Amino acid sequence: MLRYITAGESHGHYLAAILEGFPSGLAMDLDFINAEMRRRQGGFGRGSRQKIETDGVEILGGVIKKVTTGAPLGFLLTNKDFKIEEMPELFRPRPGHADLAGSVKYHQGIRAVLERSSARETSMRVAVGAACKLLLKAFGIEIAGHVVQIGNVMLPDEAITVEEIRKGSKDSPVRCVCKKTEKAMMQAIAKAMKNGDSLGGKYEIRATGLPIGLGSYVHFERKLDARLAMVLMSQQSAKAVEIGDGVALAGMLGSEAHDEIFYSKARGYFHKTNHAGGFEGGMTNGADLVVRLTMKPISTLAKPLASVNMKTKRPEKADFERSDVCAVPAGSVIGESLAAYVLADAFLEKFGGDSVTEIHHNYEGYLKRARA
């Protein structure tokens, strides 16, 4: 139902996105979208580029008088740090980056590869995701993300609500809900920065208010957990996705791993535990969505690793480009947006209509039947 495409380069004049399939009749809050853009720029361990840019988008289409029309939504972000034509070509690919494979595949220099593969492209995914959050919120679905690990520093594993995530991580430089863990995370980032190194980690996304039955079991492409994993894995630096208890399920008995089913007239069907992370058989089961994504350390290092000069074929140190030391806090904001896009797509697939009014009618009828 939804589809988006982005265009532009990291140091190009513009970055842009077009989102099609969005219904009419939704109030489009540009202030909220731009606040989400600024959240992506924040976080301890980010590079100097974030001090130059003040990200904010213009809406170029699909909205009249601040309300969506059903036409494709257009977003435009103008870069202040616009110097792509002046930047030197690079010949020493960075280990862990798209440099080498991209240069060989497209038969061009590294500059063109890194300009498009740069994580700055995710700014437009956040704009798209923010619009999707507004749509989901109109139906009582809320999403929040927080950092659970940076380097070897881990947040104690415990269940937490979307509201607790928002409240606990709001003012955290690393988007962590625990002050003690936050301090240790920042110390780890500072140490890596001092040593010319970088750090990865893990973030968690939770969504609440999801109905039973988004997605489907009938075909692999329609399984919603698989679709979510695919989109999250498209994020730069992503290396693993876990849903629910994830890899920990490998060490559990069946009696420990599965969520027993209960029923009440007020709630309908529900679970008291959530080992499955809100998914069963490729469909939402009414519990909160819980997904975690692992990000590898940034591949650009102030003390570069060994590489090869692609012109001379001689061993040299990899090129250095201005970069972050740790992008996991920003990654959690991007992950919220990616999850919002996938969930909004599945929501429209299930309850679709051309207007928000029509979707509300379809949704309310389904909920009444599902509770019965």
N, C-alpha and C positions, 0 to 999 in steps of 0.2 A: 504493500500500500504506500509506503514511504520510500523515497530514494533521494540521496543527495550526492553531489559531486563538488569537489573543491578545485581551485585553480590558483596558481601563483607560486612564487619562490620566496625563500627566507629573506633575501635582501632585494627582492623585486619591488616594484612600485606599489603593487596591490596584492592582497590575498582575497579570494572571493569564494562564495558557496551558493549553490542553488539547491533548495529543498522542495521537492514536488510531492504531491499527494496529501498536502495539509488541508484540513477542512475549513470551511468558512465559519465566521461567527465567533472566533476566539479573540479576546482582547490580547493584543501583542504588546507586552511591557518591555520597551527598549531599555529602560533603566535597569531592569532585572537582567536582561541579556548582557549588557555591558558590565554589570557588577560581576557576573560569572566570568567574563573575559578577564577582568582584573584579578579574580581569585586564581585563575590559571597562571598568572604572572608571578604570584607570590610564593613564599616558602624559603626557609633558610637553606642556603646552598645553591641558589640560582645565580646565573652569571650577570655580567654588567649590561647585557642587551636589554634586560628588563627595566633598567633605569632610564634607558633612552626612549623606549616605546611606552605609550600609554594606550593600551588596546581598547578600542571601541569601534563598533560597526555602524554602518548606515544600512537601513533597509531600503532596497532598491525596487522591490516589487512584491505583490501579493498582500499588501496591507493598505487600506484606505481608512482614514480617520481612526487609526490605531486598532483596526479590527481586520482580521484575515478575510480574504475574499474567495479562497479556494484555488486561486492561481498560485503558481510556484513562488516561493519566498526567495528573495535575493538578498544576500548579505555582502557588504564590501568593507574591508579593513585596509586603510592606507598606512603603509610603513613610513616611519620617519627616517629610519636607518636604510635609505634607498641608495645603494651604490653598487649594484650587481655588475654593471658594465665596467667599473673601475677595478674590480677585485681581481687579484692575480690567479692564474691557473695553478693547480696543485698537481703533484706527481707522485707523492708518497702516501699511499692509502693507509687509513687508520685501521688497525685490527679491531674487529667487532663492529665496524661501520659498513654502510652500503657502498663505500668508495670503490673498492676493487671490483666486486661483482657487477656493480652498476656501470662502471667505466668500460669493462669488457663487453657486457651485454649490449649497451647502446652505442659502442664505438665512439666515445667522446671523452673529454677530460673529466676530472674529478669534480671540478667546480659545479658543472650542471647537475651532477648526481647529488651532491650534498645540499645544493640549494633547494631541491625538491624533496629529498628524503629527510630534511631537517624537521625536528619536532615542532618548529614554528607553524607548520601546516595544521597542527592540532588546534590552533586558535579558532579556525573556522569550524572544526568539529564541536568545539565548545559552544559556538554561536548556534549551530544546528541543534545541539543537545539542549540548550537553554530553551529554545522554542518548544522542543518536545516535552521538557519539564513543565512548561506552562500548560500544555495540553493535558498531560497526565494529572496535574494538580487539579484541573477542573473536574476530574472524576475521583478525587480523593486519594490519588497515588503519589507518594512522596519518596524521594531518593536522597541518600547522603553517603559520603565516603570519608574514610579516615585512614591514616597510616598506622600499620600494625608492626612494621619492622623496617629498620634502616641498618644496613650492615649486620652486625651480630646483636644489635639491640632490639629486643622484641617486647611488644606489649603483652602482658598476661592475657591468656586466652579466656574470654568470657563473653556471654551474650550481651548485646547492647542494642538499644532501640535507635531508630532514625533520629528521634528528638534528642536523645542523649548524645549521639554523635555530633549533631549540629551545635548543641550547647557546649560540649566539652572541647571541640576542636576549633571553634570559631576564631579565637584569638591566638591559637597556637602557631608558631613559626614553622612547625613541621606537620601541622594538622593531626596532632596526636591528642587523644582524650585524657591522657594521664600526665600530669606535670612532671612526675619523677622520671618517667620514660622519655618524655619530651626533652628534658635536660640531658639525658644520656645520649639521645639521638643527635642533638646539636653538638655535643662534645665529639662524637664520632665523625660528624661531617667536618667540623673544624680541624680535626686531626688529619683527615684525608686531604683537605684543602692545603694545609701546611706542607704535606708531603708530596704535593703535586699529583694526587691520586683522585679517584672518584668512588662513589658508593651507590649501590642499588638498594633494593628492599622490597617491601610488599605492602599493598593497600587493600582495604576491604570496602566493598560497596553493599549497602543494604537498601532495599525498597520495601515499603509497606503499603497496604491497601490494595494489593493485587487480587483479582478474583480468581477462582478456580477456572482452569480451562484455556488460558492463553497458550498458543502453540498447538502441536498435535503429535500423536504417536504414529500416524499412518505412513510417514515417509521421512527419510533422513533429513531432507532439506527443510522440513516443517517443524522439526524438534527445536523448541525455543532455547533450551539450554545450550544446544550445539550452535545455534545462531549467535547467542550471546558470547560464547567462547570465541567464535571466529572473529567477531567485531572487536572484542577486547584484545585479542592477539594481534590485531592490525596496528595497535598503538606502538609507537617507537619504543624500543628497549624491552618490550614484553617477551617473557620467556616461559611462563606457565600460568594456567588458570585453574583454580579450584572452586568447586561449587559445594556449598554446605561444608561438611567436615572434610571434604576433599581427600587428600592422601592419607589422612588419619583413618579413613574407613577401611583401609587395607589391613589394619591390625585389630579390627573389631569383630565380634560375633554378630550373626544376623539379629539376634535378640537385642543387641546393643545399638545396632546401626539404623534400624528402621523406626519410623515415627508412627506410633499407634494413632488410630482414628477415633474421634469422638463426635457427638452431635448434640446440639441444643437448638430450641426453637429460635432463640435470639441470634445465635451466631451461625447456625447451619452446621455444616461439617467443619471440623477443625482438628489441629494437632497440638499436643502439649509440648512436644519437642520439635526440633528442626534440624536433624542431622542431614536431611536431603537438601537443605538450602532453598526450599520453596519449589523444587521441581521433582516431579515423578513422571516417568514415561515421556519426557520431552515437553511436559505441560506444567504450568503453574498449578500448585495444589492448594492455594489460599493462604499458605504461610508466607512470612517475609522472605524475599529473595536475599540470599547471602552468597556473595562471590568474592574471591580474592585473586589478585593478579600480582605476579612476581616480576619485578623489573631488574634487569641486569645493570651493573654500573655503567655510567656514561663512558662512551668509547673514546672521547677526546680527552687526552691527559696532558697536563702541564709538563710532565716528565714522560715524553712519548716512548712507546714500545718500538721494537724492531719492525722494520718494513723494508720495502724494495722500491727504489726509484723506477717508475714505469717507463722512463725515457732511456736511462742508462742500464737498467736491470741490475744495478749494484745495490748492496745492502746499505740502508740509511735509516735514520729514525723517522717515524711517521710525522706527517704535518700536524701542526697545532692550529686550531681555530678557536676563537673565543667561545667558551662553553660553560655549562653548569658543572658543579661538583656533584650535586645530588638533585634529581628531578622527581623523586618519589612523591613529595607533597603536591607538586603540580600535577603529577600523574593521577593522583586520586581525584582531582577535579575533572580531568579529561575522562577518567573512567566513569564518573557519574554521568557525564554527557553521552558517552557511548552506550551505557546501559539504558539511559532515557530514550535514546533513538530506537534501540532494539525493542524495548517494551512498548513504546508508542506505535511502532510499526505493527507489532503483534496485536495491540489493542484495536487499532483500526481494521486490521484483518478480521478480527472477531466481531466487532460491533460497528463496522464501517458504515459511513453515510457521508453525504457531501457537506453536511453542516453539523455544527456542534449540537444543535437542537435535535437533529435526527439521531445522532449517536447517543445522546442522553436517553431518548425514548427506547432505543434498542438495548442499552445497557441496563436500565431499570427493569425492563421486562425479563431480561436474563437473570438478574440477581434474585428477583422474586421466585422464578422457577427453580434456581439453584438451591435456595434455602429450603424449598419444599421437598 
